Amino acid sequence: MTNSPLVVKGLSIKGPVICIGGALIDELYFCDSKPVPGTSNPATFIRTSGGVARNVAQHLSQLDIPVELITQIGEDPDGEILLRDCKKWSIGIGSSLISKAATGKFVAILGPEGELFTAATVSNLESEITPQYLSEIQVVLQSASVLVADCNLSSESLDFLIQFSVSSKIPLIIEPVSVPKAAKLKGLDLSGVYLITPNQNELKAITGISVSDETQLIREVIQTKSIRQIWLRKGELGSEYFSEIVDLNVKPPKIKVSDGTGAGDAALAGWLYGLWNNHSDLKRIQYGHSLAALVLAQKGSHLPHLQTHDLESAFQSFYGTTIS
């Protein structure tokens, strides 16, 4: 496949997608039966490279999209694993920070059907990838077609990237990650952000408002905060997509879920694949759902053998749409 220049509002840019945020080691424990709090639960275990920004970057690279990752990686055995895997997946890390601080870790306890019971994250990203650091690598940021930031970053670094995006006219996509981390966006000026991708609880954390009419809330957010697009993820109910000119409600494929870890990261990567190839808003969401479905059907947060034809086949199978 030949990489296409990205066209956004008349801009034609050939630079990479730059993902800024978490790169972690994932430790996933799958309980043999429904987890019981306050006691030991028999389980099976897998350990992989993870982190929201890193997962998105891996999927994009596997889909033949040039990608750079800006993150913090420690000078420790976990960091060596991440560096090895970034090289394996052709993820550019020339502007990542290799530091004495420990590599981050994500530990999740899941039920036998892959449902998340609880999880914990340890990361030094906030204290390491600072506005000062980002300012020092602005030349790299300016080479991007699109910037993707996750809320593992500090509020100050997210604010820096928002302002940089507006001044450079490079689209910025923000992935909230979780409810506590989404709350970092509540006090920020989000004017001009190209896309945010919350679920229902993360949307409440971002806005500080709990309402029954989410559609009306999102329309008000787009109007008052000047966010260009909001993609609301609703799990097995699918997702809704809003901008000033379009409202979409897209149903997800029906699949058997093995593990819920990384589905949102995959959905964003699938959406970016659709954007990169200049597909419509609807097809971007469908590509996102299709890649998320492939990840949900296996254990772990990413697909080690993903290729473009796998996503295209899943898209055809799930949505039966002629690809244009």
C-alpha positions in Angstrom: 0.0 0.0 0.0 1.3 3.5 -0.8 1.0 6.0 2.0 -1.4 8.8 1.1 -0.9 12.4 2.2 -3.4 13.4 4.8 -5.9 16.0 3.8 -7.6 18.0 6.6 -9.5 21.2 5.8 -7.4 21.8 2.7 -4.1 20.8 4.2 -2.0 18.1 2.5 0.7 16.8 4.8 3.0 13.8 4.4 4.6 13.7 7.8 4.1 10.9 10.4 1.4 10.5 13.0 3.1 11.5 16.2 1.8 9.7 19.3 2.6 11.4 22.7 1.9 9.6 25.9 2.1 6.3 27.7 4.4 3.3 27.0 4.1 0.7 29.7 4.5 -3.0 30.4 1.1 -4.6 30.7 0.6 -7.4 33.2 -2.9 -9.0 32.7 -4.3 -11.5 35.1 -7.4 -13.5 33.9 -9.3 -15.0 36.8 -10.6 -18.5 36.3 -14.0 -17.5 37.7 -15.7 -14.2 38.6 -13.2 -12.3 40.8 -13.9 -12.1 44.5 -12.6 -8.9 46.3 -10.6 -9.3 49.5 -9.1 -12.7 48.7 -6.7 -14.6 46.3 -8.2 -15.5 42.9 -6.7 -18.3 40.7 -5.7 -16.8 37.4 -3.7 -17.1 34.2 -1.2 -14.4 33.2 0.2 -12.6 30.2 2.8 -9.9 30.0 3.2 -7.6 27.0 4.2 -4.1 25.9 1.4 -1.6 26.3 0.4 2.0 27.0 -2.2 4.0 25.1 0.1 6.0 22.9 2.4 3.0 22.3 -0.5 0.7 21.4 -1.9 3.3 18.9 1.6 3.7 17.4 2.1 0.0 17.0 -1.2 -0.5 15.2 -0.6 2.4 12.9 2.9 1.1 11.9 1.4 -2.3 11.2 -1.1 -0.6 8.9 1.7 1.0 6.9 1.3 4.5 8.4 4.5 6.3 9.4 4.5 6.9 13.1 6.7 8.4 15.9 6.3 7.8 19.6 7.2 10.4 22.2 7.2 8.8 25.7 9.4 8.1 28.7 11.2 4.7 28.9 13.4 3.7 31.8 16.9 2.3 31.7 15.7 -1.0 33.2 14.7 -4.5 32.0 11.1 -3.4 31.3 12.5 -0.5 29.2 14.6 -2.9 27.2 11.5 -4.8 26.3 9.7 -1.7 25.2 12.7 -0.5 23.1 13.0 -4.0 21.5 9.3 -4.0 20.6 9.4 -0.5 19.2 12.2 -1.5 16.9 10.4 -4.7 16.0 7.2 -2.7 15.0 9.2 0.1 13.3 7.9 2.7 15.7 10.2 5.8 15.6 11.4 6.7 19.1 14.2 9.1 18.3 12.5 11.9 20.3 11.4 9.7 23.3 13.1 10.3 26.7 15.3 7.4 27.9 15.8 8.2 31.6 16.8 6.9 35.0 13.1 6.9 36.1 11.5 3.5 36.1 9.5 2.3 33.1 5.7 2.5 33.7 3.6 -0.5 34.4 -0.1 -1.4 34.0 -1.6 -4.3 36.0 -5.1 -5.5 35.4 -7.3 -8.1 37.1 -9.9 -9.4 34.6 -12.8 -11.8 34.8 -13.0 -15.0 32.7 -14.9 -13.3 29.9 -12.3 -10.5 29.7 -14.2 -7.9 31.7 -12.1 -5.6 33.7 -12.4 -6.0 37.5 -9.8 -3.5 38.6 -6.5 -2.1 37.4 -3.6 0.1 38.6 -1.0 2.1 36.7 2.5 3.3 37.8 4.1 5.8 35.4 6.7 8.6 35.5 5.4 10.1 32.3 3.9 13.2 33.9 7.1 14.3 35.6 9.4 13.4 32.6 7.5 14.5 29.4 7.0 18.1 30.5 6.1 21.3 28.6 9.8 22.2 28.7 10.7 18.9 27.1 8.0 19.2 24.5 9.2 22.7 23.7 12.7 21.4 23.1 11.4 19.0 20.4 9.0 21.4 18.7 10.8 20.8 15.4 9.9 17.2 15.6 6.3 18.0 16.5 6.0 20.4 13.5 6.8 17.5 11.1 3.5 15.7 12.1 0.5 15.1 10.0 -1.5 14.5 13.1 -0.7 14.7 16.9 -2.2 12.1 19.2 -2.0 12.7 22.9 -3.2 10.6 25.8 -4.1 11.8 29.2 -1.3 10.0 30.9 0.4 13.3 30.2 0.2 16.1 32.8 -2.4 18.9 32.4 0.4 21.3 31.7 1.8 19.1 28.9 -1.7 18.6 27.4 -2.2 22.4 27.5 1.1 22.9 25.7 0.1 20.5 23.0 -3.3 22.1 22.5 -1.7 25.5 22.1 0.9 24.1 19.8 -1.7 22.4 17.7 -3.7 25.6 17.3 -0.7 27.8 16.4 0.8 25.2 14.0 -2.5 24.2 12.5 -1.7 20.5 13.0 -4.7 18.5 14.1 -4.6 17.2 17.7 -6.5 14.2 18.9 -6.8 13.5 22.7 -7.6 10.1 24.2 -8.8 10.5 27.8 -7.6 7.0 28.9 -9.6 6.8 32.2 -12.0 8.8 34.3 -9.4 10.2 36.7 -7.1 11.1 33.8 -9.9 12.6 31.7 -10.5 15.0 34.6 -7.2 16.7 33.6 -9.1 18.2 30.6 -11.8 19.8 32.7 -10.0 23.1 33.4 -8.2 23.4 30.0 -9.2 25.5 27.0 -10.0 22.8 24.4 -10.7 25.3 21.6 -9.5 24.0 18.3 -8.9 20.4 19.5 -9.6 18.2 16.4 -11.1 15.2 18.2 -11.6 13.8 21.7 -12.6 10.2 22.3 -14.3 9.7 25.7 -16.6 7.1 27.0 -19.7 8.2 28.9 -18.0 8.4 32.3 -15.0 10.2 30.9 -17.3 12.7 29.2 -18.8 13.5 32.7 -15.2 13.9 34.1 -14.3 16.3 31.3 -17.4 18.5 31.5 -18.1 18.1 35.2 -21.8 17.6 34.2 -23.9 14.5 34.7 -27.0 14.5 32.5 -29.4 12.0 30.9 -29.3 13.7 27.5 -25.7 13.1 26.4 -26.4 14.2 22.8 -27.5 17.6 23.9 -24.6 17.9 26.2 -22.1 17.1 23.5 -23.7 19.6 21.1 -23.3 22.2 23.8 -19.7 21.2 24.4 -18.8 21.5 20.7 -20.5 24.9 20.6 -19.1 26.3 23.9 -15.7 24.7 24.0 -15.1 24.8 20.2 -13.9 21.2 20.1 -14.3 20.2 16.5 -15.4 16.6 17.0 -16.3 14.3 19.8 -16.4 10.5 19.5 -18.4 9.0 22.4 -17.7 5.4 23.0 -20.5 3.3 24.5 -19.1 -0.2 24.7 -21.5 -2.9 23.4 -23.9 -0.2 22.3 -21.4 1.1 19.8 -20.5 4.8 19.5 -21.8 8.2 18.6 -19.9 10.8 16.6 -20.5 14.5 16.7 -19.3 17.6 14.9 -20.8 20.9 13.9 -22.1 19.3 10.7 -22.8 15.6 11.4 -24.2 13.3 14.1 -23.6 9.6 13.6 -24.7 6.6 15.7 -22.7 3.5 14.7 -23.5 0.0 15.9 -20.5 -2.3 16.8 -19.9 -5.8 15.3 -21.2 -8.6 17.4 -18.3 -10.7 18.7 -17.3 -12.9 21.6 -15.0 -10.8 23.9 -11.9 -12.4 25.2 -10.3 -9.4 26.8 -11.4 -5.7 27.0 -7.8 -4.4 27.3 -6.8 -2.0 24.6 -10.0 -1.9 22.6 -10.2 1.9 22.8 -6.6 2.2 21.6 -7.4 0.0 18.7 -10.5 1.9 17.8 -8.6 5.1 17.6 -5.9 3.5 15.4 -8.6 2.2 13.1 -10.2 5.6 12.9 -6.8 7.2 12.1 -6.4 4.6 9.3 -9.6 5.8 7.9 -8.6 9.4 8.2 -5.2 8.7 6.6 -6.9 7.1 3.6 -9.4 10.0 3.3 -12.5 8.0 4.1 -15.8 9.5 5.2 -16.6 10.1 8.9 -18.8 7.0 8.9 -16.1 4.7 7.5 -13.6 6.0 9.9 -15.8 5.0 12.8 -16.5 1.6 11.1 -12.7 1.0 10.7 -12.3 1.9 14.4 -15.0 -0.6 15.4 -13.5 -3.3 13.2 -10.0 -3.0 14.6 -11.4 -2.9 18.2 -13.4 -6.0 17.4 -10.2 -7.9 16.3 -8.5 -6.9 19.5 -11.4 -7.7 21.8 -11.5 -11.2 20.3 -8.0 -12.1 21.6 -6.1 -11.6 24.9 -3.8 -8.6 25.1 -4.0 -5.0 24.0 -2.7 -5.4 20.5 -2.5 -7.7 17.5 1.1 -9.0 17.0 0.4 -10.1 13.4 -1.9 -7.4 12.2 -1.6 -6.3 8.5 -3.7 -4.0 6.4 -5.6 -6.8 4.7 -6.7 -8.1 8.1 -8.4 -4.8 8.9 -9.9 -4.5 5.4 -11.3 -8.0 5.6 -12.8 -7.3 9.0 -14.3 -4.1 7.7 -15.9 -5.9 4.8 -17.1 -8.8 7.0 -18.6 -6.5 9.7 -20.1 -3.8 7.6 -20.3 -5.2 4.1 -19.3 -1.9 2.6 -17.6 -1.5 -0.8 -14.3 0.2 0.0 -13.7 3.5 -1.8 
